[in-house]
Amino acid sequence: MNRTLITIFCFIAIADVSVAQKLTADIPYVQNGHERHVLDIYTPEKATDKILPVMFWIHGGGWQQGDKTDVGLKPQVLTERGFVFVSTNYRLLPDVEMDVLTHDVAKAFGWVHRNIAKYGGDPKRIFVGGHSAGAQLAALICTDDRYLKEEGVSFDVLRGCVPVDGDTYDIPKIIMTAEHRQTLYGGKMYTFGHRQKFGNDPEKHIDFSAVTHVAKDKGIPPFLLLYFPGNPDTRAQARRLEAVLKESQIPARSYGKRDSNHSRLNNELGKPDDPATQELYRFLDPLMAP
């Protein structure tokens, strides 16, 4: 497969100040792979001799749509803060099943671990984040170590995990909630489709749930779970995963941003005075040091 690597400078205006970061786009992470086996790397505009921590980002879209370019302000503010920012694509439902697309994300992470030093990133200081469906994937690969182990990567390289407004950290619970709601009120508007997306086998629902794999002394990194409290499902799921992590003595905090919604919570990360952004910085800053 022939692809062209494009290096451009992205200019974003924030608080009336134009800043830039260098983008290297559409880098294949699987040799001769699918057209969605590509990722983007954002680096600070100004060269530095420091090796920088890495944020590995997973887009949302219900596992059926979405793109690595759906990153909002995060590349600009995090490269300014001293990160290399990576955003990955992966194959989608229904073209592949859930385990295949999860392995795609792990393959992208494995490529980053092996190659990010060429872009100034530290392969031993990687944070993982994602929004919505990407939040489920981020939480899963940071708790179920089988995915990264298959790529030759251990949890030792993980510094932190930041899932944003996911509702599927405990999939059996969300399926039960949705189907109970449908029974009470009727109508397709209450059918989330998670049973179909994750397969009809209840064992798969358990296995794709981050809460299933949390255990002490596995090397699971600290978690910051951001959510919109107006959605009872993402609120309950964030608090559920937070509680399970804390029971295993893994540092975890959930934070609900009011006056927001599912999309705005993610899109406004990086805005000045945004409370969720301030929580994100408070989480990242102590964990960035070599």
Buried (B, 14 or more C-beta within 10 A) or exposed (E): EEEEEEEEEBEBEBEEEEBBBBBBBBBBBBEEBBEBBBBBBBBBBEEEEEBBBBBBBBBBBBBEEBEBEBBBBBBBBBBBBBBBBBBBBBBBBEEBBBBEBBBBBBBBBBBBBBBBBEBBBBBBBBBBBBBBBBBBBBBBBBBBBEBBEEBEBEBEBBBBBBBBBBBBBBBBBBBEBBBEBBEEEEEEEBEBBBBEBBBEEEEBBBBBBBBBBBEEEEEBBBBBBBBBBBBEBBBBBBBBBBEBBBEBEBBBBBBBBEEBEBBBBBBBBBBEEBBBBEBBEEBBEEBBEE
